[in-house]
């Protein structure tokens, strides 16, 4: 098993957990891009959000539900937050395991910058 996130799910690699459900895991990003930066992953391996959405729409919804709950628990709802899925090389996906970035806690600036 060479998938970093699968190794986190199995407990082989430690992570600072924020929330766990039967199907999802949320943990703090080790290189945060915002004051609050949490990753929400599926426990089952899917390469990206497109693959997940086509294979299991219910589980895709559970990822979004976990992201929303995490944002609420982090106190991000009042001022706003982002949920980002990077899919593929051009989008900057670094780990080939579906994951949502929940970002907030400070002004995030424009959506994209060139």
Backbone as numpy.savetxt, mean C-alpha at the origin, in Angstrom:
# Nx Ny Nz CAx CAy CAz Cx Cy Cz
11.01 -18.34 -2.22 10.15 -17.17 -2.22 11.05 -15.93 -2.22
11.14 -15.25 -3.34 12.01 -14.09 -3.42 11.26 -12.77 -3.41
9.96 -12.78 -3.23 9.16 -11.55 -3.18 9.31 -10.93 -1.79
9.79 -9.70 -1.75 9.98 -8.99 -0.49 8.71 -8.94 0.34
7.59 -8.59 -0.29 6.35 -8.45 0.47 5.79 -9.80 0.92
5.98 -10.84 0.13 5.57 -12.17 0.58 6.39 -12.59 1.80
7.64 -12.20 1.83 8.49 -12.51 2.98 8.06 -11.71 4.22
7.54 -10.51 4.02 6.99 -9.75 5.14 5.72 -10.42 5.64
4.85 -10.84 4.73 3.61 -11.54 5.11 3.94 -12.78 5.93
4.95 -13.54 5.51 5.30 -14.78 6.20 5.99 -14.54 7.54
6.41 -13.31 7.80 7.11 -13.00 9.05 8.62 -13.15 8.96
9.10 -13.54 7.79 10.53 -13.74 7.60 11.29 -12.41 7.69
10.68 -11.35 7.20 11.25 -10.01 7.28 10.35 -9.17 8.16
10.92 -8.48 9.15 10.08 -7.68 10.04 9.58 -6.40 9.37
8.45 -5.92 9.85 7.88 -4.66 9.39 7.13 -4.04 10.56
6.98 -2.73 10.52 6.22 -2.03 11.54 4.76 -2.03 11.11
4.01 -2.98 11.66 2.62 -3.18 11.26 1.72 -2.07 11.79
0.77 -1.67 10.95 -0.22 -0.67 11.30 -1.59 -1.31 11.41
-1.86 -2.26 10.54 -3.16 -2.96 10.53 -3.00 -4.29 9.81
-3.73 -5.29 10.30 -3.75 -6.59 9.65 -5.17 -7.11 9.63
-5.57 -7.64 8.47 -6.86 -8.32 8.34 -6.56 -9.74 7.87
-7.59 -10.49 7.61 -7.39 -11.85 7.10 -6.71 -11.85 5.73
-6.91 -10.76 4.96 -6.45 -10.75 3.57 -5.44 -9.65 3.25
-5.28 -8.67 4.15 -4.39 -7.54 3.87 -3.44 -7.28 5.04
-2.39 -6.56 4.74 -1.41 -6.17 5.74 -1.00 -4.73 5.43
-0.96 -3.89 6.46 -0.53 -2.50 6.29 0.66 -2.26 7.21
1.70 -1.64 6.65 2.91 -1.39 7.43 3.59 -0.12 6.95
4.42 0.45 7.80 5.11 1.70 7.48 6.20 1.46 6.43
6.26 2.36 5.47 7.30 2.31 4.44 8.64 2.62 5.09
9.68 1.88 4.74 10.99 2.10 5.36 11.71 3.32 4.78
11.25 3.82 3.64 11.78 5.06 3.06 10.60 5.99 2.76
10.00 6.57 3.80 8.78 7.35 3.62 8.98 8.57 2.74
7.95 8.84 1.93 7.93 10.00 1.03 7.02 11.10 1.56
6.43 10.90 2.73 5.56 11.88 3.38 5.63 11.62 4.88
5.08 12.55 5.65 5.07 12.40 7.11 4.44 11.06 7.52
3.39 10.68 6.82 2.76 9.38 7.02 2.79 8.65 5.69
3.44 7.50 5.65 3.56 6.71 4.42 3.44 5.24 4.79
2.28 4.68 4.48 1.98 3.30 4.83 1.69 2.53 3.56
2.18 1.32 3.50 1.90 0.41 2.39 0.81 -0.56 2.80
-0.14 -0.78 1.90 -1.20 -1.76 2.12 -1.04 -2.81 1.04
-0.84 -4.06 1.45 -0.62 -5.16 0.51 -1.65 -6.26 0.73
-1.78 -7.10 -0.27 -2.56 -8.32 -0.13 -1.65 -9.38 0.47
-2.20 -10.26 1.27 -1.40 -11.37 1.79 -1.10 -12.38 0.70
-2.02 -12.53 -0.22 -1.82 -13.40 -1.37 -1.06 -12.61 -2.45
-0.17 -13.25 -3.14 0.66 -12.56 -4.13 -0.10 -12.28 -5.43
-0.12 -11.01 -5.80 -0.56 -10.54 -7.12 0.49 -9.54 -7.57
0.87 -9.57 -8.81 1.98 -8.74 -9.29 1.67 -7.25 -9.22
0.43 -6.86 -9.50 0.10 -5.43 -9.54 -1.41 -5.26 -9.41
-1.85 -4.00 -9.35 -3.27 -3.74 -9.12 -4.14 -4.19 -10.30
-3.63 -4.13 -11.51 -4.41 -4.57 -12.67 -4.66 -6.08 -12.59
-3.64 -6.83 -12.24 -3.78 -8.28 -12.09 -4.76 -8.60 -10.97
-4.63 -7.90 -9.85 -5.53 -8.13 -8.72 -6.97 -7.82 -9.10
-7.21 -6.68 -9.72 -8.58 -6.27 -10.07 -9.25 -7.28 -10.98
-8.50 -7.85 -11.92 -9.06 -8.83 -12.85 -9.28 -10.17 -12.18
-8.42 -10.52 -11.23 -8.51 -11.84 -10.60 -9.48 -11.88 -9.42
-9.55 -10.78 -8.65 -10.34 -10.81 -7.42 -10.79 -9.40 -7.04
-11.89 -8.97 -7.62 -12.40 -7.61 -7.38 -12.74 -7.40 -5.91
-13.21 -8.42 -5.23 -13.54 -8.30 -3.81 -12.29 -7.99 -3.00
-11.21 -8.69 -3.27 -9.96 -8.44 -2.57 -9.42 -7.04 -2.89
-9.56 -6.61 -4.12 -9.15 -5.24 -4.48 -9.91 -4.23 -3.63
-11.18 -4.46 -3.42 -11.98 -3.60 -2.56 -11.50 -3.64 -1.12
-11.07 -4.81 -0.66 -10.56 -4.93 0.70 -9.27 -4.14 0.89
-8.44 -4.07 -0.15 -7.23 -3.25 -0.09 -7.61 -1.79 0.10
-8.60 -1.32 -0.67 -9.05 0.06 -0.54 -9.69 0.32 0.82
-10.45 -0.64 1.31 -11.06 -0.50 2.64 -9.97 -0.37 3.71
-8.95 -1.21 3.63 -7.85 -1.13 4.58 -7.14 0.21 4.47
-6.92 0.69 3.25 -6.28 1.99 3.06 -7.09 3.10 3.71
-8.40 3.07 3.56 -9.27 4.10 4.16 -9.22 4.04 5.69
-9.24 2.85 6.24 -9.19 2.69 7.70 -7.84 3.17 8.23
-6.77 2.83 7.54 -5.43 3.29 7.93 -5.37 4.81 7.91
-5.89 5.42 6.85 -5.88 6.89 6.75 -6.64 7.50 7.92
-7.76 6.92 8.28 -8.54 7.43 9.41 -7.76 7.29 10.71
-7.18 6.12 10.94 -6.41 5.89 12.18 -5.16 6.76 12.26
-4.62 7.14 11.13 -3.43 8.00 11.10 -3.80 9.48 11.22
-5.10 9.79 11.23 -5.55 11.17 11.35 -5.40 11.96 10.06
-5.49 11.29 8.92 -5.25 11.94 7.63 -6.51 12.44 6.95
-7.66 12.00 7.39 -8.90 12.26 6.66 -9.23 13.76 6.60
-9.11 14.47 7.70 -9.53 15.87 7.74 -8.76 16.74 6.75
-7.46 16.57 6.66 -6.64 17.40 5.77 -6.43 16.79 4.40
-6.69 15.51 4.25 -6.55 14.84 2.96 -5.35 13.91 2.90
-5.44 12.99 1.98 -4.38 11.99 1.79 -4.46 11.46 0.37
-3.44 10.72 -0.02 -3.41 10.06 -1.33 -3.31 8.56 -1.15
-3.92 7.85 -2.09 -3.72 6.41 -2.23 -3.20 6.21 -3.64
-2.01 5.64 -3.75 -1.35 5.48 -5.05 -0.98 4.02 -5.27
-1.30 3.52 -6.46 -0.83 2.21 -6.92 0.12 2.47 -8.09
1.35 2.06 -7.98 2.28 2.12 -9.11 2.24 0.76 -9.79
2.04 0.78 -11.11 1.93 -0.47 -11.86 2.88 -0.42 -13.03
3.92 -1.24 -12.97 4.87 -1.34 -14.07 6.05 -0.38 -13.96
6.98 -0.59 -14.84 8.25 0.14 -14.84 8.06 1.65 -15.00
7.24 2.08 -15.95 7.06 3.51 -16.19 6.43 4.22 -14.99
5.67 3.51 -14.21 5.03 4.10 -13.03 5.94 4.06 -11.81
7.05 3.36 -11.92 8.00 3.30 -10.81 7.73 2.18 -9.82
7.01 1.14 -10.23 6.76 0.01 -9.32 8.09 -0.68 -9.02
8.45 -0.71 -7.75 9.73 -1.29 -7.34 9.62 -2.72 -6.84
8.47 -3.10 -6.30 8.24 -4.46 -5.81 7.07 -5.03 -6.59
7.27 -6.17 -7.22 6.22 -6.80 -8.04 5.25 -7.59 -7.16
4.59 -6.88 -6.27 3.53 -7.41 -5.41 2.61 -6.22 -5.19
1.34 -6.37 -5.51 0.41 -5.24 -5.44 0.50 -4.55 -4.09
0.58 -3.23 -4.13 0.60 -2.45 -2.90 0.10 -1.04 -3.15
-0.66 -0.56 -2.19 -1.15 0.81 -2.21 -0.30 1.63 -1.25
0.09 2.81 -1.70 0.78 3.76 -0.84 -0.28 4.69 -0.26
-0.35 4.80 1.05 -1.23 5.76 1.71 -0.31 6.86 2.24
-0.47 8.06 1.68 0.43 9.18 1.99 -0.35 10.37 2.52
0.21 11.04 3.52 -0.43 12.24 4.05 0.33 12.78 5.24
-0.36 13.62 5.98 0.23 14.21 7.17 0.96 15.52 6.91
1.00 15.94 5.66 1.63 17.19 5.26 1.17 17.50 3.84
1.30 18.75 3.38 0.96 19.04 1.98 1.82 18.19 1.04
1.18 17.55 0.08 1.89 16.63 -0.81 2.32 17.25 -2.14
1.85 18.44 -2.42 2.24 19.08 -3.66 1.47 18.54 -4.85
1.92 18.90 -6.06 1.20 18.47 -7.26 1.26 16.96 -7.45
0.30 16.47 -8.20 0.22 15.03 -8.44 1.48 14.52 -9.14
1.92 15.22 -10.18 3.12 14.85 -10.90 3.98 16.10 -11.09
5.26 15.93 -11.07 6.16 17.06 -11.32 7.18 16.61 -12.35
7.47 17.50 -13.30 8.47 17.18 -14.33 9.72 17.97 -14.07
